[in-house]
Amino acid sequence: MRLKYCYIIPVLTTILTFLFSCSDSSDSENDSNASNIAITGDVTNTGITYAQVEGIANISLIVSAYSSLQIGIQYSKTSDFILSNTVETTNLTGNMIFVRIEGLNANTKYYYRTIVRAGENFFYGKTKSFTTNSLFNFISSCEVSDTTDETAKFTGSIDIKVLNEDNSFRYGIAYTTDKKKLNSDSSFFQANCNLNDINENTFELTISGLTPATNYYYCSYIHAGESYLFGEIKNFTTKKASLVTGEWEGDWGMWYEDEDGYIFDADYTYIKLVPDHSNATHGVGYQEDYYSWDTSGRVRSYYRYLWYKFDWEIRNGIIYLYYYDDLNLDSFIRDYRLDNNYFSGYFGDSPNRFRMSKLTDFYYWTPAMYIESGWYGYDVYYDGYYAKQFEGTAKSKSANKAPVIVKQGRNRSHAKQ
């Protein structure tokens, strides 16, 4: 029995030695089995979103035949490399490789190693790590230097070297009317800065397309990889619209009472505002109020529409209306706003804001201005004051014996949004 036992031990030793030697040349990913074929080098430079990495690929040591060869740097946020990416290269300087890894997250630790794939055989270098730079070193403050009714101009500063080194690094202004959207997600507006905007590390950036008389919250931001960093949140308010033009339709609260005591509220009002010249703050207006039934819904209005003409002017942010034929209709509009969709404001001391929908305007604010025909049938050929909408309706309808209008005016509680 003793002789047989001694014979078995050398056999087991031979088998175990063979197994371990096979493991050394297999595609195991353990650092303890890293071969001399793939050697992980150092990180020579790091930025906010990138790292410059070296490695060694001793492909002359590969004994087995292979039909394809891939060399690169494998990197991951975890040391097990379960979720990883590889930057491959075909450029070798001797046996050295130099790889730039981009699109990384700021202030994040990454693990990396050299990888060589020869056919179906994988060789890995030792696992090392690096940490990208923090965004906090580069965030800077910005200020609003000027505003109009639709634009805001910002000034700020940033190290231009950062933009040159980090291709995926973005910097600019984040702005929104909802303060909660800042510092939370990316559902805000962004105005990106670029190299052409920067002069000696100082930039100027103008945002357009804003809504007049509106409060905006803003801050500088940096976006690197998946990371956002925001500066101090501030706010600004755009100026009231200086131009009042175009054709608008909605509820202006108009009404009239006839000699029989019936009161009629206008179904809607159409207005046309024409500046005296381009960019003028005064001009002439045309108004048509459309009626159907009295307030009880039993008596049909004899007048399908009533037509007015008025002068308008803007003084100190208030629109004043002066009617030609009925001075009782004279009024003023405060806290008014015009944008690509609506014209709104308050008549006098009314607590209710009216809102008129835009039919067309005279300055081509939106692409819709180029529609030559449609439901409203308007037709604009040039940047002037010509539009066919409602042309030829210069007088109120009257036939046979029309009932006398004894009162007319504007119901400010009726003119609401």
Steps between C-alpha positions, in 0.01 A plus 500: 500500500777744578664458157173561322433818708840644413437437132177704498651821644734575203212439261274757679783751511552466124128552430473813725812653344352450153171663600668810644726539199194489274333769714796736456461508120118505488265802477460535877432859613666480845787742564706215646498341154599810302754409234797684358320527168267775630650745751294787642676835493446828683249781457698796369219758512140532619229758442137533591383259232816335368816310595819439306624143562811302402544126458737233370407225253777240459341326204828327416445280807178355362582138419172369359390590150228760460298639211411837658662736750337766717686726742361765732410622846198356680336722765207477740354658813539165677811288549327185373457660152151345465376822340794631305610675183816464295687761300693318229803622312707379206786741564797353682825680571723200541287306745343810659139613452356842586122528539272793583179398678222758457137546608572429867309638796651770716651418840459125441734208570569267208685170479706420191739244354675416175325236292639294210279264305673261262237296322300338779768554767474794742793647696446760772738730681483586866198703613571861594276801565470877456250771598377773263518863604220674686275757336517726803835638389350645183150628581478879492238765550317684225294815493227649283641815345201605288142397420236584243146372465625182328874474574745485789876556479734319741866549589720252684841335507651154461847353450526450124756222551224280637298531182806426288587185694155353561313438174180383670506778760217754466451828677229761474185652647205298628174693521131435563188663639468218755772523764443140609627371167849635565732275699261208455500369143564608143147629427620858473620712210872508424715754321841345441824690498765423237850612420380776268314661792809519723756779500777480761291261713201737491189421302185678393187304419163629379180299538210588272141385456400590856151606603453870579435609859590157636717401795773244423733310732850428375842375602823396335538128448761244405409172334765229491411144408184428697576763765351847541631767732307822552613840622308745712135540393401856417210658314414773251180636345465581132368840408146562386444470128580821318324398178125460470406368158302236320155346492354344813175331593340430837280635779532872561186512714303714253121541531211724397142565608226586248196723540285200595717427802671190364864462593741322269850376585742466210582140410851611414693803382742537211760779518762618255785716633701692241809704604544840340840382376736210554567445873275792595346516850180660365259435218142428403275211597192335352253307712208275406272350766293199389158432653236227481250491792409715799602397852174307549558301182152584363554804277736494204722803452400717208866599464726217390797718583582854612802677360729756671812691424743627762845646543748334735828593657739356758618718785693375802409141428125567466292481180248784466198461268317807360178421308388721214122487543441407863720659763335284767693206359837667558710285728853386583662160525753432774736209562460387142691216337552396140664183382480264203154382604312751715439867580379545857464771763269678743255776407522786750468371855336174395620195698439276197760449230370479144675282243484533124629228267730605218373473144799665335750778560711737294850399606508128423547389859429136412521277190121490500512853364590365157169320457339657195154360551313307765202499728530872564581574137775750569767571246833662588746586221748730667608640835251784495146569598299308244267213593176396332334376819163669542566751222184669378317493834533868561150566641255334731215318334177698467192421295136601532442648844781418733442515876672794663797422717452695821805373689822324417822433679744246636412262780834469678388206709402321178833553328688220665760247398 
